[in-house]
Amino acid sequence: MELRQAVDSFLAELAAQGKSENTTASYQRHLALWVEFCEANNFDYRAVNGKETKAFRNYLSARTTRTGHRAKATSVNAALSALKSFYDYLAVEGVVKANPIITKAVRVKEEKSAPRFLGDNEARKVQEWVTGLRSPAARLAFNVMFATALRVSEVAGIGPEDVLEHEGKVFIRVVGKGNKTRVVPVLDGETAKALLAAKTEAEAKGADRLFPAANTLKVHAANCRKATGVGFSCHKARHTVATNLLAGGTRLDVIQKLLGHSNISTTTRYAKTLDEDLFRLAAAAGGQG
């Protein structure tokens, strides 16, 4: 089996396992670099050892990105992790005898940095820009990010059935990383009210999604950066919510639940109870957040 065929087979297996489109696309990008590297150096992917792995790491580290900068350590390590998973698959399939990729031996040291978030003045500028968006769906999508700390891919995946109301409060059921389901509270009352209206409208139209695709929202975010001069990104909205909650006295373990770092499996539709801490965070629909 040729390398490109092996990669396609691995990606098909990921899809069969139910991995998200984003996850599969990420593996595809990383492994495309491995294919490029092997073909450029006439390497047989079935006879790889530590020497080739280190050479690939150095190749990744020396690459210039689209922005003209060297690849970040996190990107290099992500590619190496993807390569290890690929060879795990090849070993199971009997294409190679054992996985030759030892990521601990070749990983690049990553600088630890605090999550970046928006200051009050920056957040105000972004919110003003969001208010001026012509697309109601895109406008609400960004408001949801600031009212839930959801990832952009999670917001883009929200369907009408995922908007849940319980005792006058609104929650969103999310399938996050690793296909883990959690329920998050909507922290702003006006956004909660708008979500319920969007849910009703979508159900009437038979629509299966409330918001634009993740890439479309990222384009909007890029336009926001240009228009406001604020270094805004969809993910920075997530960090801003978490930072503000922590500064306001919310317990760290509750914030971890909100961000999806621990699994919450109950929902207001399929169970009688919801995590008590998250229930208290939610705002009443139409009320003040």
Order of alpha helices (4+ residues) and beta strands (2+ residues): alpha-alpha-alpha-alpha-alpha-alpha-alpha-alpha-beta-beta-beta-alpha-alpha-alpha-alpha-alpha
